Amino acid sequence: MKEITKKIQEIAARLFAEDKIDIFLAWAQQGEHEFHTNSYVARSAEDVKNIVFNEYSIYNVSNSLLKFRDSQERIGIAVKGCDSRGIVRLLEDLQIKRDRLYIVGIPCPGLKDPLAAARNYGGFSRKEEEGLAWKCLDCIQPNPVIYDELVGTEQTPRQQGDRFAKVKELEQMSADERYKFWEDTISSCIRCYACRQVCVACDCRTCIFDEMKPQWVGRENSTSDNMMYHLVKHAHMAGRCIECGECERVCPVNIPLMLLNKKLIQDVGLLYGGPEAGMQYVEGSKPPLSVYRENDPDDFL
C-alpha cells in the first residue's frame, strides 16, 4: 500500500502544481496509531505529504464532498470502489458537478476496521479478529466505477454465496416474528444519528429528523420513535443505498442496518431492474424512486 500512497501523493502534487485543483480529498493518519486514519483535506501541495492509503483507509471519502457542495473549489479526490459509487449518487442528486472533480480511482484490496482496532487496543471488548472488515468481505464492487486516473490493479469482488441469504432467512419468519426481531433489535438504538451522518445518500440539507415544526419523530429514546426513525430513513434509501456498509460499521450498538438496506436493494431490483445504485453514471439519470412523471400509473390509489 505504500506504493499506492506514493502514487496518490504524486498525482495530488501534480494537480496542485498544474493549478487544476484547489483541494484534494483522501485519507491521513491523524494520531499515534495507524488505525487513527481518517478522511483528510489537503489544501496545498505542502499538505500532500500527509496523505496515506493504508489498511485502515476505510472511510467513505465521497461523503466529504457534501461539505463543499456550495463552494466553487475544484476538487481532487481519491476513491475506492464503494466511494466511487457514492460520487455517482451525489452526481445523480445534483449535489456536485462532474466538472469540479478530478477522481483518482483505487481498486480496493479490502481493508480493516479502525473502530475494531481501537476497541482491541483500548481493551473495551474482547479481542476481535484482525482480518478484513466484514463489509469488505461482503463487497461486490472493489473497483472504482468512475475515475479520471486509476492507481493499482483491478481486484476481484470478495462477496461469496447468496448475497441476500440473511434477508431470505428473515422473510421466512412470520409477521409477528419479524416484528419481534426488529422491536428487540431497534430498542437498543440510542439515536446518535451516526448512521445518518456517515451516509453519502443522506444528502438532504435539512433532515426530517431535525425538524421541530412539525416534529415528525419524538426526541425521547423510545422503541416506537426508534422504529419510526429507522423505517423512514431506510425508506429514503430505497434504490439509493450504495452498499458501502458504513452505517452498520459505525453503529455503536451493532444494529444490523445493512439487513434493512439489503432487503430494499433486493426488492427494488426485482421491481425495477436496471443497474444498482451508483454502479454507473449516466448524465441526467435518476434512481427508480427519485423520478416523478405526471403520467405515472396510479391505479393503486
VEXVOSE-841079 format. One record per residue (C-alpha): residue in three letters; x, y, z. Coordinates in steps of 0.001 Angstrom, whole numbers, plus 500000, padded with zeros to 6 digits. Example, Ala and Ser with C-alpha at 12.3 -4.5 7.8 and 13.67 -1.06 7.14 Angstrom:
% residues 2
ALA512300495500507800;SER513670498940507140;
END
This chain:
% residues 301
MET500000500000500000;LYS502997502309500345;GLU503315502303496570;ILE499675503384496218;THR500235506112498802;LYS503240507357496821;LYS501277507437493567;ILE498349509306495134;GLN500749511866496594;GLU502439512296493213;ILE499113512790491428;ALA497863515268494041;ALA501129517235493911;ARG500964517337490105;LEU497358518573490132;PHE498243521362492560;ALA501315522298490506;GLU499241522437487295;ASP496588524535489079;LYS493881522001488286;ILE492557521635491845;ASP492093523752494952;ILE491776520870497424;PHE492411517138497425;LEU490316514702499487;ALA491854511446500679;TRP492987509907503998;ALA495640510762506571;GLN496887509221509796;GLN495756511698512443;GLY497093510081515587;GLU499768507896517092;HIS498493504618515648;GLU497800503536512101;PHE494139502886512960;HIS493793506638513594;THR493474507067509827;ASN490604509344508860;SER489370511409505932;TYR491619514338505097;VAL491540517570503100;ALA494828518660501517;ARG494610522373500729;SER498049522868499205;ALA500952520965497704;GLU502600521163501126;ASP499736519127502642;VAL500121516288500136;LYS502832514628502218;ASN500183513829504876;ILE498079511710502515;VAL498161507962503115;PHE496449504867501830;ASN496832502105504381;GLU494893499106505642;TYR492619501390507688;SER491634503833504907;ILE488088502549505124;TYR486170505822505464;ASN483953506674502505;VAL485629509884501357;SER482812510741498930;ASN480738511791501956;SER483195514673502481;LEU482079516211499179;LEU478865517389500852;LYS480903519922502821;PHE481909521576499544;ARG478696521379497510;ASP478006525118497826;SER481574526229497166;GLN483421526637493882;GLU486627524773494716;ARG487971522371492134;ILE488331519082493933;GLY490691516175493538;ILE489521513052495335;ALA490863509540495872;VAL488173506851495898;LYS487803503122496366;GLY485031501159494692;CYS482338501950497268;ASP483471505589497497;SER483114505961493737;ARG479532504705493916;GLY478952507481496444;ILE480190510045493934;VAL477689508726491382;ARG474947509111493992;LEU475891512758494584;LEU476094513482490866;GLU472644511968490329;ASP471250514024493207;LEU472797517190491703;GLN474810517762494869;ILE478017518427492953;LYS479059518896489326;ARG481266516431487496;ASP483485519148486013;ARG484551520193489509;LEU486036516770490222;TYR489276515025489333;ILE488758511451490506;VAL491676509161491336;GLY490404505579491452;ILE491922502924493710;PRO490959499246493237;CYS490443498210496854;PRO492246495128498206;GLY489999495034501288;LEU490615496967504487;LYS490487496614508258;ASP488009498340510570;PRO489771501056512605;LEU486963501025515177;ALA487541497327515854;ALA491293498002516118;ALA490661500864518567;ARG488435498666520726;ASN491103495983520782;TYR493823498467521667;GLY491763500127524394;GLY490594496888525958;PHE486920497860525685;SER485967494500524192;ARG487339491010523918;LYS489928490617521250;GLU488295490944517852;GLU489507489312514662;GLU492108491493512988;GLY491233490421509459;LEU489332492372506834;ALA486312494371507919;TRP483065492411507492;LYS481818494922504930;CYS484909494314502785;LEU484272490570502876;ASP480779491320501565;CYS481976493733498849;ILE480567493374495323;GLN482402496340493738;PRO486015496835494893;ASN486938498689491688;PRO486013502344491039;VAL483083502784488656;ILE484024506377487781;TYR487507507916487657;ASP489889510118485693;GLU493021508223486656;LEU493440504720488077;VAL496079503648490597;GLY496757499937491044;THR495390496756489504;GLU491738495741489470;GLN490525493493492280;THR488099490569492344;PRO484847491037494315;ARG485067489213497648;GLN481365488571498232;GLN480585484854498041;GLY477424482790498213;ASP473890484145498220;ARG474159487878498740;PHE470635488049500167;ALA470766484879502300;LYS470145486711505594;VAL467287488658504036;LYS465661485406502943;GLU466045483983506462;LEU464140486965507795;GLU461499486618505107;GLN460812483057506283;MET459669484370509673;SER456038485131510359;ALA454964488778510517;ASP454840488612514310;GLU458298487033514497;ARG459773489711512233;TYR458163492471514262;LYS459548490992517479;PHE463001490676515920;TRP463112494315514833;GLU461459495578518022;ASP464130493877520133;THR466931494952517791;ILE465952498584517334;SER465105499106521007;SER468867499272521635;CYS469259502294519307;ILE470499505385521181;ARG469568507712518286;CYS473098509070517949;TYR472452509519514200;ALA475916508205513351;CYS474356506098510590;ARG472791509203509074;GLN475912511332509335;VAL478147508779507633;CYS475696508007504809;VAL476526509648501485;ALA472931509107500309;CYS471633511150503271;ASP472292514413501454;CYS469206516458502404;ARG470115519944503568;THR467624519733506423;CYS466877516249507682;ILE463294515397508550;PHE464519514222511952;ASP465933517662512749;GLU462623519397512018;MET460824520855515022;LYS457771522358513280;PRO456331519873512623;GLN458201517405514805;TRP457956514141512925;VAL459744511960515473;GLY459885512438519227;ARG463163513267520906;GLU462768510635523615;ASN464602507365523124;SER461610505037522866;THR461152501892520795;SER458281503431518791;ASP460277506561517911;ASN463343504460517147;MET461311502322514762;MET459845505427513142;TYR463352506810512618;HIS464758503647511039;LEU461709502897508886;VAL461625506428507455;LYS465396506606506962;HIS465576503271505195;ALA462544504050503062;HIS464512507070501853;MET467391504724500990;ALA465293502530498671;GLY467064502469495310;ARG469760504816496638;CYS471914502755499031;ILE475394502182497556;GLU476053499275499943;CYS479223500773501418;GLY478211499420504846;GLU479431502481506729;CYS476126502881508591;GLU476393499460510217;ARG480138499767510779;VAL479847502950512846;CYS476744501907514824;PRO477835501839518498;VAL475188499239519431;ASN475702496932516425;ILE472265497174514822;PRO472315495149511563;LEU471350498131509421;MET472533496544506188;LEU469917493840506643;LEU467266496508506079;ASN469201498051503217;LYS469755494699501507;LYS466049493896501739;LEU465351497142499901;ILE468144496524497375;GLN466697493093496651;ASP463123494343496278;VAL463963497410494185;GLY465999495163491884;LEU463087492764491477;LEU460531495528490922;TYR462502497909488710;GLY465571496043487440;GLY468435498003485924;PRO471818498769487479;GLU472030499104491251;ALA472623502459492935;GLY475882504098491960;MET477059501310489667;GLN477250503532486596;TYR476990507218485847;VAL474783508420483030;GLU474280512173482993;GLY470690513035483815;SER469787509574485123;LYS467947509085488420;PRO467316506125490757;PRO463914504426490282;LEU462118506056493221;SER463603509509492572;VAL461604510111489388;TYR458091511516489113;ARG456060511761485932;GLU452532513117485555;ASN451523510022483608;ASP452758507583486263;PRO450140504832486782;ASP448014505476489858;ASP445625502534489833;PHE446641501706493387;LEU445181504964494721;
END
